[in-house]
Amino acid sequence: MDTLNATIEMTPEQEKHLLDIKEAFTQLVDTKYRKGQAEHGGSLWEKRGLIDMAIDEAIDQVTYLITLKRQLELLGVDPGYRTE
């Protein structure tokens, strides 16, 4: 365990929330990884266009998040802007 993270105090509710996120992520990544292995195998260097596809996916993710942020603003929901 990272000693920096071990020193950060959190409430029991925050600890539970973190555990829920980690458990959900573990299940999602396990399912996604197994599906990807079954469909495509594991030799990434043999995947033509993989880097460009990954860049496209990253652009999509940012697009979705900016769109969600703007839609929340239009609905009057504070998306929680960073102050730093």
N, C-alpha and C positions, 0 to 999 in steps of 0.2 A: 504494500500500500504506500502511496505517496505520502511522505511525512508532512508536507505542506497541507494536503487535504485533510489529514487526520487531525490537524489542530484547529480546524474551522468548526466552531460550535454551531449546532443547528437544533431547532426544536424537534420534539418527537414527530410532529406533523410534517416537518420538512424532511426528516429522515424517512418517513413512510412514503412521502411523495417521491423522493429519490429512488427508493427501493422499487416502487411501482414502475417508474420510468425504466430502470435497469432491467427489471423482469420483462416488461413489454418489449424493450429493444432486443433482449436476448432471444425471445421467441420470434420476433420479426426477422432478425438477421439469420437465425437458424433456418427458418422456413425459406427465406429468399436465397440463401447460399445453397441449400440442397436443391431447390428448383433450378437455380442457375447451373449447378454442376450437372444435373440430369439433362438439361437442355443444351448446354454449350461446352461442357468439360472445363478443364482448368488451365489450359495453356494460353495465358493472356497474350503472349507475343505472337500467337497464331491468329488472333482476332483482328482481321483487317478493319481499320477505321475505328478501333475501340477508343482511342484518345479523343478523336473528334466527336464520337457519340457521347463520351463522358462530358466533354465541354458543353455539348448541346443540352445534356441533362442538367448541368450546373446552371446554365442560362435559364432553362425552364424553371428551375427551383427559385431563382431570384425573381423571375417574372411573376410566378405565383405568389410569392411573399409580398412583393410590392403591390400587386393587385389586391391581395387580401387586406393589406394595410390601408390602401385607398378606399376600399369598399367599407371597411370598419369606420373610417373617418366620415364617409358619407352617411352612415347610419348613426353617427354621433357617438360611436364607441371609441374610447381612448385606447389606442393600440399600445400605450406605454412606451413613449419615446425615451431614448437614452438621454441622460443629462450630462454625460462626460464626454 
